Amino acid sequence: FNPGLVTDFVWRNFVVDPPEDTLIRKINYDENPFLSDTMLKVIEAAKRRDPDGFKHVYEGVPESDDDAAIIKLSWIE
């Protein structure tokens, strides 16, 4: 899944602080044996063009800033 923000309920409650006896298994595009060479090139291009966007879209890293926020979380971290 691609969580929108680090403050999202699912991210906070099932990734950052999961319930006891929960197994978290992160899987990603690089473990997909059926991914085409074309798609791998698209992913590599995205990684070069926009590293932060790449991390969010292709690695599932949530964004720290909400575009609607007046004070960005990254400004105060």
C-alpha positions as CSV (number, residue, x, y, z in Angstrom):
1,F,0.0,0.0,0.0
2,N,1.1,3.6,-0.5
3,P,0.3,5.6,2.6
4,G,-0.3,9.2,1.9
5,L,1.3,10.8,5.0
6,V,3.3,9.8,8.0
7,T,0.3,10.8,10.1
8,D,-2.1,8.4,8.4
9,F,-3.9,6.0,10.7
10,V,-2.9,2.8,9.0
11,W,0.8,3.8,8.7
12,R,0.9,4.8,12.4
13,N,-1.0,1.8,13.8
14,F,0.1,-1.0,11.6
15,V,3.7,-0.1,10.5
16,V,5.1,2.3,13.0
17,D,3.4,0.7,16.1
18,P,1.8,-2.5,15.0
19,P,-0.3,-4.6,17.4
20,E,1.5,-7.4,19.3
21,D,1.9,-10.7,17.5
22,T,1.7,-9.0,14.1
23,L,4.1,-9.9,11.3
24,I,5.0,-7.0,9.0
25,R,6.4,-8.0,5.6
26,K,7.4,-5.2,3.3
27,I,7.5,-6.3,-0.4
28,N,8.3,-4.1,-3.3
29,Y,8.7,-3.9,-7.1
30,D,12.2,-5.2,-6.9
31,E,10.9,-8.6,-5.7
32,N,8.5,-9.0,-8.6
33,P,9.9,-11.5,-11.1
34,F,7.3,-10.6,-13.7
35,L,8.1,-6.9,-13.9
36,S,9.0,-6.0,-17.5
37,D,12.3,-4.3,-18.6
38,T,10.2,-1.4,-19.8
39,M,8.7,-0.9,-16.3
40,L,12.1,-1.2,-14.7
41,K,13.3,1.6,-17.0
42,V,10.3,3.8,-16.1
43,I,11.1,3.2,-12.4
44,E,14.8,4.1,-12.8
45,A,13.8,7.3,-14.7
46,A,11.4,8.2,-11.9
47,K,14.2,7.6,-9.3
48,R,16.5,10.0,-11.2
49,R,13.9,12.7,-11.9
50,D,12.2,12.8,-8.5
51,P,13.9,10.9,-5.7
52,D,11.2,11.8,-3.1
53,G,8.4,11.0,-5.4
54,F,10.1,7.7,-6.3
55,K,10.3,6.7,-2.7
56,H,6.6,7.4,-2.2
57,V,5.3,5.8,-5.4
58,Y,7.6,2.8,-5.8
59,E,8.9,2.1,-2.3
60,G,5.8,3.0,-0.3
61,V,7.4,5.6,1.9
62,P,4.7,8.0,3.1
63,E,5.2,11.7,2.5
64,S,5.9,13.9,5.5
65,D,4.2,17.0,4.2
66,D,0.6,17.7,3.4
67,D,0.2,20.1,0.5
68,A,-2.8,21.7,2.3
69,A,-0.8,22.4,5.5
70,I,0.2,25.9,6.3
71,I,3.1,24.8,8.4
72,K,4.8,21.7,6.9
73,L,5.8,18.9,9.2
74,S,9.3,18.8,7.6
75,W,9.8,22.4,8.7
76,I,9.5,21.5,12.4
77,E,11.2,18.1,12.5
